[in-house]
Amino acid sequence: MPRSKIEVRLSPEQKARLKEAADRERLTISGFVVAATNAAMTRQPFLTREEIDALDQLREQLRRAGINLNTLLRELQAFNGGSSRRPPFDEHFGEVKTDLDGALGQIRAWLQTKI
């Protein structure tokens, strides 16, 4: 695929900051500019490696809370179906709700920093 070249004029300070940002992402300056430009054109966020790691940790927290909720719902279904004599404890539902609310709150707060 043929490629074309563009020129951009930057001050030495701007160029240094651009190089630092590219280095942090382990990209060339050209690769960094292309990625940032694509993100701007598609209106999708350009996430740094640290941001991707933070988002992955939040996803994992939400996944764990979902697993706990699923377990409680299976216990409740077993109790309602007669295959278990013990219903799940009410406080377990409260704990899972707290976990879900916490994870969703952190995700909301993180997303607000990106908007």
C-alpha positions as CSV (number, residue, x, y, z in Angstrom):
1,M,0.0,0.0,0.0
2,P,1.5,3.3,-1.0
3,R,2.3,5.7,1.9
4,S,2.5,9.4,2.0
5,K,4.3,11.7,4.2
6,I,3.2,14.8,6.0
7,E,5.2,17.5,7.8
8,V,4.3,19.0,11.2
9,R,6.1,21.8,12.7
10,L,6.7,21.5,16.5
11,S,8.7,23.5,19.0
12,P,11.6,21.5,20.5
13,E,9.6,21.2,23.7
14,Q,6.6,19.8,21.9
15,K,8.8,17.3,20.0
16,A,10.4,16.2,23.3
17,R,7.0,15.7,24.9
18,L,5.8,13.8,21.9
19,K,8.8,11.6,22.0
20,E,8.4,10.9,25.7
21,A,4.7,10.0,25.2
22,A,5.6,7.7,22.3
23,D,8.4,6.1,24.4
24,R,6.0,5.5,27.3
25,E,3.7,3.5,24.9
26,R,6.7,1.8,23.3
27,L,5.8,3.3,19.9
28,T,7.7,5.3,17.4
29,I,6.8,9.0,17.1
30,S,5.1,8.1,13.8
31,G,3.2,5.2,15.3
32,F,2.1,7.3,18.2
33,V,0.8,10.1,15.9
34,V,-1.0,7.6,13.7
35,A,-2.6,5.9,16.8
36,A,-3.7,9.2,18.3
37,T,-4.9,10.5,15.0
38,N,-7.0,7.3,14.4
39,A,-8.4,7.6,17.9
40,A,-9.4,11.2,17.2
41,M,-10.9,10.5,13.8
42,T,-13.0,7.5,15.1
43,R,-13.9,9.3,18.4
44,Q,-12.5,6.4,20.3
45,P,-10.3,6.9,23.3
46,F,-6.5,6.5,22.9
47,L,-5.7,4.5,26.0
48,T,-2.2,4.3,27.5
49,R,-0.9,0.9,28.7
50,E,-1.5,2.1,32.3
51,E,-5.1,3.0,31.5
52,I,-5.6,-0.4,29.8
53,D,-4.2,-2.1,32.9
54,A,-6.4,0.0,35.2
55,L,-9.5,-0.8,33.1
56,D,-8.6,-4.5,33.1
57,Q,-8.4,-4.5,36.9
58,L,-11.8,-2.9,37.1
59,R,-13.2,-5.5,34.7
60,E,-11.8,-8.3,36.9
61,Q,-13.4,-6.7,40.0
62,L,-16.7,-6.6,38.2
63,R,-16.3,-10.2,36.9
64,R,-15.7,-11.5,40.5
65,A,-18.8,-9.7,41.8
66,G,-20.8,-11.2,38.9
67,I,-19.5,-14.7,39.8
68,N,-20.6,-14.2,43.4
69,L,-24.0,-13.0,42.3
70,N,-24.4,-16.0,40.0
71,T,-23.5,-18.4,42.9
72,L,-26.1,-16.8,45.2
73,L,-28.8,-17.0,42.5
74,R,-28.0,-20.7,41.9
75,E,-28.3,-21.3,45.7
76,L,-31.6,-19.4,45.7
77,Q,-32.9,-21.4,42.7
78,A,-31.8,-24.7,44.4
79,F,-33.7,-23.6,47.6
80,N,-36.8,-22.6,45.7
81,G,-36.7,-25.8,43.6
82,G,-36.5,-27.9,46.8
83,S,-33.1,-29.4,46.2
84,S,-31.6,-27.4,49.1
85,R,-33.0,-26.8,52.6
86,R,-30.9,-23.7,53.2
87,P,-31.5,-20.4,51.4
88,P,-28.7,-18.0,50.8
89,F,-28.2,-15.5,53.6
90,D,-29.6,-12.1,53.1
91,E,-26.3,-10.5,54.1
92,H,-24.6,-12.3,51.3
93,F,-26.8,-10.4,48.8
94,G,-25.9,-7.2,50.5
95,E,-22.2,-8.0,50.3
96,V,-22.5,-8.7,46.5
97,K,-24.6,-5.6,46.0
98,T,-21.9,-3.6,47.8
99,D,-19.2,-5.2,45.6
100,L,-21.1,-4.5,42.4
101,D,-21.9,-0.9,43.4
102,G,-18.2,-0.4,44.2
103,A,-17.0,-1.8,40.9
104,L,-19.5,0.1,38.9
105,G,-18.8,3.3,40.7
106,Q,-15.1,2.9,40.0
107,I,-15.8,2.2,36.3
108,R,-18.1,5.3,36.1
109,A,-15.4,7.5,37.8
110,W,-12.8,6.1,35.4
111,L,-14.9,6.8,32.4
112,Q,-15.7,10.3,33.5
113,T,-12.0,11.1,33.4
114,K,-12.0,10.0,29.7
115,I,-15.0,12.2,28.6
